[in-house]
Amino acid sequence: MDAFIPHAQHFVQARNVVSISMVVGSFLALVAGRSATNAQWLGGRSRCDSCGARLRWQQIVPVVGYLNARGKCGLCKVGIPLL
């Protein structure tokens, strides 16, 4: 029965890999999106595409922030695209 219980170390390693992958993926999506519009990609805050409101730090955490905000801007309630 012990063979089916994942070891805590493997779980922690998998969680770390997934977390780092989400952060790197989010940053690459930011770079790609801002490069397409010739915007600065190393400065400035993320903004809503619809109303231009600055997204709070809680909203820009990969996956968790999107789910907490229900995929919408906190001000204008327009959906925020995944990519």
C-alpha positions in Angstrom: 0.0 0.0 0.0 2.9 2.4 0.7 3.9 2.3 -3.0 0.7 4.2 -3.9 1.3 7.0 -1.4 3.5 9.8 -3.0 6.5 10.8 -1.0 6.4 14.2 0.5 9.7 15.2 -1.2 8.3 14.4 -4.6 5.2 16.4 -4.0 7.2 19.4 -2.9 9.5 19.1 -5.9 6.5 18.8 -8.3 4.8 21.8 -6.6 7.9 23.9 -7.0 8.3 23.0 -10.6 4.7 23.8 -11.4 4.9 27.1 -9.5 8.1 28.2 -11.3 6.7 27.1 -14.6 3.6 29.3 -14.1 5.7 32.3 -13.1 8.0 31.9 -16.1 5.1 31.2 -18.5 3.3 34.3 -17.2 6.4 36.5 -17.7 6.9 35.1 -21.2 3.2 35.9 -22.1 3.7 39.4 -20.7 6.9 39.9 -22.9 5.1 38.6 -26.0 2.1 40.7 -25.4 4.0 43.9 -24.7 6.4 43.3 -27.6 3.5 43.0 -30.0 2.4 46.5 -29.0 5.9 48.0 -28.7 5.3 48.6 -25.0 8.0 48.5 -22.4 8.1 45.0 -20.9 10.4 45.5 -18.0 8.6 48.6 -16.6 5.1 49.5 -15.6 2.3 47.6 -14.2 -0.2 45.2 -15.8 -3.4 47.0 -16.9 -6.8 46.0 -18.0 -7.0 46.0 -21.8 -10.5 47.5 -21.7 -10.5 50.3 -19.2 -6.7 50.7 -18.5 -7.1 50.2 -14.7 -3.9 48.9 -13.0 -4.3 45.3 -11.9 -3.7 44.8 -8.2 -0.9 42.4 -7.2 -3.4 39.8 -6.1 -4.8 39.8 -9.7 -1.4 39.2 -11.4 -0.4 36.1 -9.5 -0.5 33.3 -12.2 -3.7 31.2 -12.2 -4.6 32.0 -8.6 -5.1 35.7 -9.3 -7.1 35.0 -12.4 -9.4 32.6 -10.6 -9.9 34.9 -7.6 -10.9 37.7 -9.9 -13.1 35.3 -11.8 -11.3 36.3 -14.9 -12.6 39.8 -14.9 -11.3 43.3 -14.2 -12.1 44.5 -10.8 -13.2 47.9 -12.1 -15.0 47.5 -15.4 -15.9 43.7 -15.0 -14.8 43.0 -18.6 -13.2 39.6 -19.0 -9.4 39.4 -18.9 -8.1 37.0 -21.7 -5.9 34.1 -20.6 -3.1 35.0 -23.1 
